[in-house]
Amino acid sequence: MKPIKIEWKRALPAALAFAALLLFTVAAQNPAAPPQSGVAPDTDFARIPKIWHSETTKHDFRVEVTKDLFRAEWVNLPAESAKKGAFIHTECRRTGSKWVGNSNINMLVALPDAPGGVDSKLCKITIRFEVDSVSPEKISGQGESLHSFDPVACRVNETKWAPFTWVPKK
């Protein structure tokens, strides 16, 4: 049997035209779904409460939300921790239908083998944080949580994503 010789210079434009036609036909039959957003188009960010309570950590956060920016700051931290420089500052930028960013944390951690277990040190940590949904009733998303941490070296060994829900502080 003799192999067929194809003149690619002539066949390639026809093949590309056919592929383009096929893509347009499929797109016309399956219109793209509207993008899902965690924010209703008519959300009035001025109506969003200022203080929110985390159901997971029991921390309270002062929250500022705009169309393009989400910020949160831990406000009910213990006075002694605040004196030593502890804080949680979160800042996320709008990316598509959610806000994506980081939480910068100065965290007091107990040192192992400290006499009486009272020694602590301040560790600086940055974790990823995402907000999927914002409404006047609830803020939800996910953030990295520490699953393995070396307090002596202030080193995060392992994180895992964990969901969170915040509700307005009553």
Contacts in CASP RR format, 6 or more apart in sequence:
PFRMAT RR
TARGET T0000
AUTHOR 0000-0000-0000
METHOD contacts of the structure
MODEL  1
MKPIKIEWKRALPAALAFAALLLFTVAAQNPAAPPQSGVAPDTDFARIPK
IWHSETTKHDFRVEVTKDLFRAEWVNLPAESAKKGAFIHTECRRTGSKWV
GNSNINMLVALPDAPGGVDSKLCKITIRFEVDSVSPEKISGQGESLHSFD
PVACRVNETKWAPFTWVPKK
35 96 0 8 1.000
35 97 0 8 1.000
36 97 0 8 1.000
37 96 0 8 1.000
37 97 0 8 1.000
38 97 0 8 1.000
38 98 0 8 1.000
38 132 0 8 1.000
38 133 0 8 1.000
38 134 0 8 1.000
39 97 0 8 1.000
39 133 0 8 1.000
39 134 0 8 1.000
40 135 0 8 1.000
43 134 0 8 1.000
43 135 0 8 1.000
45 65 0 8 1.000
45 66 0 8 1.000
45 67 0 8 1.000
45 134 0 8 1.000
47 136 0 8 1.000
48 63 0 8 1.000
48 65 0 8 1.000
48 134 0 8 1.000
48 136 0 8 1.000
49 63 0 8 1.000
49 136 0 8 1.000
49 168 0 8 1.000
49 169 0 8 1.000
50 62 0 8 1.000
50 63 0 8 1.000
50 64 0 8 1.000
51 60 0 8 1.000
51 61 0 8 1.000
51 62 0 8 1.000
51 63 0 8 1.000
51 75 0 8 1.000
51 168 0 8 1.000
51 169 0 8 1.000
52 60 0 8 1.000
52 61 0 8 1.000
52 63 0 8 1.000
52 72 0 8 1.000
52 139 0 8 1.000
52 166 0 8 1.000
52 167 0 8 1.000
52 168 0 8 1.000
52 169 0 8 1.000
53 59 0 8 1.000
53 60 0 8 1.000
53 61 0 8 1.000
53 166 0 8 1.000
53 167 0 8 1.000
53 168 0 8 1.000
53 169 0 8 1.000
53 170 0 8 1.000
54 60 0 8 1.000
54 61 0 8 1.000
54 164 0 8 1.000
54 165 0 8 1.000
54 166 0 8 1.000
55 164 0 8 1.000
55 165 0 8 1.000
55 166 0 8 1.000
55 167 0 8 1.000
56 162 0 8 1.000
56 164 0 8 1.000
56 165 0 8 1.000
57 164 0 8 1.000
59 74 0 8 1.000
59 76 0 8 1.000
59 77 0 8 1.000
59 88 0 8 1.000
60 74 0 8 1.000
60 75 0 8 1.000
60 76 0 8 1.000
60 169 0 8 1.000
61 72 0 8 1.000
61 73 0 8 1.000
61 74 0 8 1.000
61 75 0 8 1.000
61 88 0 8 1.000
61 90 0 8 1.000
61 166 0 8 1.000
62 72 0 8 1.000
62 73 0 8 1.000
62 75 0 8 1.000
63 70 0 8 1.000
63 71 0 8 1.000
63 72 0 8 1.000
63 139 0 8 1.000
63 166 0 8 1.000
64 70 0 8 1.000
64 71 0 8 1.000
64 72 0 8 1.000
65 71 0 8 1.000
65 134 0 8 1.000
67 94 0 8 1.000
68 93 0 8 1.000
68 94 0 8 1.000
69 91 0 8 1.000
69 92 0 8 1.000
69 93 0 8 1.000
69 94 0 8 1.000
69 99 0 8 1.000
70 90 0 8 1.000
70 91 0 8 1.000
70 92 0 8 1.000
70 93 0 8 1.000
70 94 0 8 1.000
70 99 0 8 1.000
70 131 0 8 1.000
70 134 0 8 1.000
71 89 0 8 1.000
71 90 0 8 1.000
71 91 0 8 1.000
71 92 0 8 1.000
72 88 0 8 1.000
72 89 0 8 1.000
72 90 0 8 1.000
72 103 0 8 1.000
73 87 0 8 1.000
73 88 0 8 1.000
73 89 0 8 1.000
73 90 0 8 1.000
74 87 0 8 1.000
74 88 0 8 1.000
74 89 0 8 1.000
77 86 0 8 1.000
77 87 0 8 1.000
77 88 0 8 1.000
78 86 0 8 1.000
81 108 0 8 1.000
84 108 0 8 1.000
84 120 0 8 1.000
84 122 0 8 1.000
85 106 0 8 1.000
85 122 0 8 1.000
86 106 0 8 1.000
86 107 0 8 1.000
86 108 0 8 1.000
86 122 0 8 1.000
87 104 0 8 1.000
87 105 0 8 1.000
87 106 0 8 1.000
88 103 0 8 1.000
88 104 0 8 1.000
88 105 0 8 1.000
88 106 0 8 1.000
89 103 0 8 1.000
89 104 0 8 1.000
89 105 0 8 1.000
90 101 0 8 1.000
90 102 0 8 1.000
90 103 0 8 1.000
90 104 0 8 1.000
90 129 0 8 1.000
91 101 0 8 1.000
91 102 0 8 1.000
91 104 0 8 1.000
92 99 0 8 1.000
92 100 0 8 1.000
92 101 0 8 1.000
92 102 0 8 1.000
92 129 0 8 1.000
92 130 0 8 1.000
92 131 0 8 1.000
93 99 0 8 1.000
93 100 0 8 1.000
93 101 0 8 1.000
97 132 0 8 1.000
98 130 0 8 1.000
98 131 0 8 1.000
98 132 0 8 1.000
98 141 0 8 1.000
99 130 0 8 1.000
99 131 0 8 1.000
100 128 0 8 1.000
100 129 0 8 1.000
100 130 0 8 1.000
101 128 0 8 1.000
101 129 0 8 1.000
101 130 0 8 1.000
102 126 0 8 1.000
102 127 0 8 1.000
102 128 0 8 1.000
102 129 0 8 1.000
103 126 0 8 1.000
103 127 0 8 1.000
103 128 0 8 1.000
103 129 0 8 1.000
103 143 0 8 1.000
104 124 0 8 1.000
104 125 0 8 1.000
104 126 0 8 1.000
105 123 0 8 1.000
105 124 0 8 1.000
105 125 0 8 1.000
105 126 0 8 1.000
105 127 0 8 1.000
106 122 0 8 1.000
106 123 0 8 1.000
106 124 0 8 1.000
107 122 0 8 1.000
107 123 0 8 1.000
107 125 0 8 1.000
108 120 0 8 1.000
108 121 0 8 1.000
108 122 0 8 1.000
108 123 0 8 1.000
109 120 0 8 1.000
109 121 0 8 1.000
109 122 0 8 1.000
109 123 0 8 1.000
109 149 0 8 1.000
109 151 0 8 1.000
109 154 0 8 1.000
110 117 0 8 1.000
110 118 0 8 1.000
110 119 0 8 1.000
110 120 0 8 1.000
110 151 0 8 1.000
111 117 0 8 1.000
111 119 0 8 1.000
111 120 0 8 1.000
111 121 0 8 1.000
111 151 0 8 1.000
111 152 0 8 1.000
112 151 0 8 1.000
112 152 0 8 1.000
114 120 0 8 1.000
121 151 0 8 1.000
121 154 0 8 1.000
123 151 0 8 1.000
123 154 0 8 1.000
124 154 0 8 1.000
125 146 0 8 1.000
125 154 0 8 1.000
125 156 0 8 1.000
127 143 0 8 1.000
127 144 0 8 1.000
127 145 0 8 1.000
127 146 0 8 1.000
127 156 0 8 1.000
127 159 0 8 1.000
128 143 0 8 1.000
128 144 0 8 1.000
129 143 0 8 1.000
129 144 0 8 1.000
130 141 0 8 1.000
130 142 0 8 1.000
130 143 0 8 1.000
131 139 0 8 1.000
131 140 0 8 1.000
131 141 0 8 1.000
132 140 0 8 1.000
132 141 0 8 1.000
132 142 0 8 1.000
133 139 0 8 1.000
133 140 0 8 1.000
133 141 0 8 1.000
136 168 0 8 1.000
137 167 0 8 1.000
137 168 0 8 1.000
138 165 0 8 1.000
138 166 0 8 1.000
138 167 0 8 1.000
139 165 0 8 1.000
139 166 0 8 1.000
140 163 0 8 1.000
140 164 0 8 1.000
140 165 0 8 1.000
140 166 0 8 1.000
141 163 0 8 1.000
141 164 0 8 1.000
141 165 0 8 1.000
142 161 0 8 1.000
142 162 0 8 1.000
142 163 0 8 1.000
142 164 0 8 1.000
143 161 0 8 1.000
143 162 0 8 1.000
143 163 0 8 1.000
143 164 0 8 1.000
144 159 0 8 1.000
144 160 0 8 1.000
144 161 0 8 1.000
144 162 0 8 1.000
145 159 0 8 1.000
145 160 0 8 1.000
145 161 0 8 1.000
145 162 0 8 1.000
146 156 0 8 1.000
146 158 0 8 1.000
146 159 0 8 1.000
147 158 0 8 1.000
147 159 0 8 1.000
147 160 0 8 1.000
148 156 0 8 1.000
148 157 0 8 1.000
148 158 0 8 1.000
149 155 0 8 1.000
149 156 0 8 1.000
149 157 0 8 1.000
150 157 0 8 1.000
END
